[in-house]
Amino acid sequence: MNFINMSETILENLGGADNINNITHCATRLIISYKNKNLVNEDKIKNADSVVGFVSKQGGIQVIIGPKVGEAYNDLMEVIKKASPTHNIESDNNSNIDTSDELNKDTLYY
């Protein structure tokens, strides 16, 4: 599956690479922290191709993709690299990110 179109939509509606602090993923979600919420268009991200759910938290979002999230992550990182080759975004897929129900209290869209 190709996640390039979804990745381009996410990057554009996050306000570009300069607005991204960190990107990682768990088993089913892209987990993205941003700098400025005013640059984020959540509705367009929620409605992007291949997005099956969405969680909004203060300072970040979780984009629910499903079991092919690794492919989506790789495509998103490629799109970011092409759009902003000199911009470094932290990526820590070995972090201890809590994706439990406690984390999902604020907003959940399906």
Contacts in CASP RR format, 6 or more apart in sequence:
PFRMAT RR
TARGET T0000
AUTHOR 0000-0000-0000
METHOD contacts of the structure
MODEL  1
MNFINMSETILENLGGADNINNITHCATRLIISYKNKNLVNEDKIKNADS
VVGFVSKQGGIQVIIGPKVGEAYNDLMEVIKKASPTHNIESDNNSNIDTS
DELNKDTLYY
1 50 0 8 1.000
1 68 0 8 1.000
1 71 0 8 1.000
2 75 0 8 1.000
3 50 0 8 1.000
3 65 0 8 1.000
3 68 0 8 1.000
3 71 0 8 1.000
3 72 0 8 1.000
3 75 0 8 1.000
3 76 0 8 1.000
4 75 0 8 1.000
4 78 0 8 1.000
4 79 0 8 1.000
5 48 0 8 1.000
5 49 0 8 1.000
6 48 0 8 1.000
6 49 0 8 1.000
6 50 0 8 1.000
6 51 0 8 1.000
6 72 0 8 1.000
6 75 0 8 1.000
6 76 0 8 1.000
7 72 0 8 1.000
7 75 0 8 1.000
7 76 0 8 1.000
7 78 0 8 1.000
7 79 0 8 1.000
7 80 0 8 1.000
8 79 0 8 1.000
9 44 0 8 1.000
9 45 0 8 1.000
9 48 0 8 1.000
9 49 0 8 1.000
10 30 0 8 1.000
10 32 0 8 1.000
10 45 0 8 1.000
10 48 0 8 1.000
10 63 0 8 1.000
10 76 0 8 1.000
11 17 0 8 1.000
11 76 0 8 1.000
11 79 0 8 1.000
11 80 0 8 1.000
11 83 0 8 1.000
12 44 0 8 1.000
13 40 0 8 1.000
13 41 0 8 1.000
13 42 0 8 1.000
13 44 0 8 1.000
13 45 0 8 1.000
13 48 0 8 1.000
14 20 0 8 1.000
14 32 0 8 1.000
14 34 0 8 1.000
14 39 0 8 1.000
14 40 0 8 1.000
14 45 0 8 1.000
15 34 0 8 1.000
15 36 0 8 1.000
15 39 0 8 1.000
15 40 0 8 1.000
15 41 0 8 1.000
16 39 0 8 1.000
16 83 0 8 1.000
16 84 0 8 1.000
17 80 0 8 1.000
17 83 0 8 1.000
17 84 0 8 1.000
17 87 0 8 1.000
17 89 0 8 1.000
18 35 0 8 1.000
18 84 0 8 1.000
18 87 0 8 1.000
19 34 0 8 1.000
19 35 0 8 1.000
19 36 0 8 1.000
19 39 0 8 1.000
19 40 0 8 1.000
20 32 0 8 1.000
20 33 0 8 1.000
20 34 0 8 1.000
20 35 0 8 1.000
20 80 0 8 1.000
20 89 0 8 1.000
21 33 0 8 1.000
21 34 0 8 1.000
21 35 0 8 1.000
21 89 0 8 1.000
21 90 0 8 1.000
22 31 0 8 1.000
22 32 0 8 1.000
22 33 0 8 1.000
22 89 0 8 1.000
22 90 0 8 1.000
22 91 0 8 1.000
22 92 0 8 1.000
23 30 0 8 1.000
23 31 0 8 1.000
23 32 0 8 1.000
23 33 0 8 1.000
23 73 0 8 1.000
23 76 0 8 1.000
23 77 0 8 1.000
23 80 0 8 1.000
23 89 0 8 1.000
23 90 0 8 1.000
23 91 0 8 1.000
24 30 0 8 1.000
24 31 0 8 1.000
24 91 0 8 1.000
24 92 0 8 1.000
24 93 0 8 1.000
24 95 0 8 1.000
24 97 0 8 1.000
25 31 0 8 1.000
25 69 0 8 1.000
25 70 0 8 1.000
25 72 0 8 1.000
25 73 0 8 1.000
25 93 0 8 1.000
26 69 0 8 1.000
26 97 0 8 1.000
26 99 0 8 1.000
27 66 0 8 1.000
27 67 0 8 1.000
27 69 0 8 1.000
28 64 0 8 1.000
28 65 0 8 1.000
28 66 0 8 1.000
28 67 0 8 1.000
28 69 0 8 1.000
29 55 0 8 1.000
29 62 0 8 1.000
29 63 0 8 1.000
29 64 0 8 1.000
29 65 0 8 1.000
29 66 0 8 1.000
29 69 0 8 1.000
29 99 0 8 1.000
30 62 0 8 1.000
30 63 0 8 1.000
30 65 0 8 1.000
30 69 0 8 1.000
30 72 0 8 1.000
30 73 0 8 1.000
30 76 0 8 1.000
31 60 0 8 1.000
31 61 0 8 1.000
31 62 0 8 1.000
31 97 0 8 1.000
31 99 0 8 1.000
32 60 0 8 1.000
32 61 0 8 1.000
32 62 0 8 1.000
32 63 0 8 1.000
33 59 0 8 1.000
33 60 0 8 1.000
34 40 0 8 1.000
34 59 0 8 1.000
34 60 0 8 1.000
34 61 0 8 1.000
37 59 0 8 1.000
40 61 0 8 1.000
42 54 0 8 1.000
42 56 0 8 1.000
42 61 0 8 1.000
45 51 0 8 1.000
45 54 0 8 1.000
45 61 0 8 1.000
45 63 0 8 1.000
46 53 0 8 1.000
46 54 0 8 1.000
46 109 0 8 1.000
48 63 0 8 1.000
50 65 0 8 1.000
50 72 0 8 1.000
51 63 0 8 1.000
51 64 0 8 1.000
51 65 0 8 1.000
52 64 0 8 1.000
52 65 0 8 1.000
52 66 0 8 1.000
52 110 0 8 1.000
53 63 0 8 1.000
53 64 0 8 1.000
53 108 0 8 1.000
53 109 0 8 1.000
53 110 0 8 1.000
54 61 0 8 1.000
54 62 0 8 1.000
54 63 0 8 1.000
54 64 0 8 1.000
54 107 0 8 1.000
54 108 0 8 1.000
54 109 0 8 1.000
55 61 0 8 1.000
55 62 0 8 1.000
55 64 0 8 1.000
55 103 0 8 1.000
55 104 0 8 1.000
55 106 0 8 1.000
55 107 0 8 1.000
55 108 0 8 1.000
55 109 0 8 1.000
56 106 0 8 1.000
56 107 0 8 1.000
57 103 0 8 1.000
57 106 0 8 1.000
57 107 0 8 1.000
58 106 0 8 1.000
62 99 0 8 1.000
62 104 0 8 1.000
65 72 0 8 1.000
73 93 0 8 1.000
77 89 0 8 1.000
77 91 0 8 1.000
80 87 0 8 1.000
80 89 0 8 1.000
END
